């Protein structure tokens, strides 16, 4: 079991936060190129909970062009075996979400948000517009999507001319949907998965309290506020640490 927990294929596609920033900065000079070549860049994040799920799907690993680490724990563990250290890049306002929305607001290309529950996505979109008034939101949809709906939603994205898509449906659903859009959309040029970001943004625009961000206690705030996070911390994360260490440190 320990042997199968080590996924070199995934580990080799994990990048540090500075690469995410570079991708944003490179967008303006490469967007025309991408349109001409009909390319779509897919970006996603891995954490201790999703690591094994993603490791078991080579198709998903290949479909995502850039993987980043969401969470300090996995960063710490993987950096023990790396010459070049990885810096955490989470899609929230304690990390790269601020850079992302600042950039797309200035860039003014059409953005879509897909994720969260029906009653959450409208609030999340409203909160983001309050924070970034010039954000060009062209399409929003909740994240409870069935496979047979993928094609229709992809067509709706194209009809609105969406070029950037933020999708938060949980792993592996968000990556599977990303793969479909990447293969079938005529207009989407960049997809970023965001996990629970849209649900969090529906609760509060900048979800994490300033002191929590300063002290690096994001996990504690989430554990206090959400039962499923407490369950992961108590049951899943200790198992992950043991299995990861047994697989990687010999």
Secondary structure, DSSP 8 states (H G I E B T S, - for coil): -TGGG--HHHHTTEE-HHHHHHHHHHHHHHHHHHHHHT--EEEEEE-TTTHHHHHT-HHHHHH-SEEEE-SHHHHHHHHTT-SS------SSTTTHHHHHHHHHHHH---EEEEES-HHHHHHHHHHHHHH-TT--EEEEE-S---GGGHHHHHHHHHHTT--EEEEES-TTHHHHHHHHHHHH-SS--EEEE-TTHHHHHHH-SS-S-HHHHHHT-HHHHHHHH-HHHHHIIIIIHHHHHHHHHHHH--
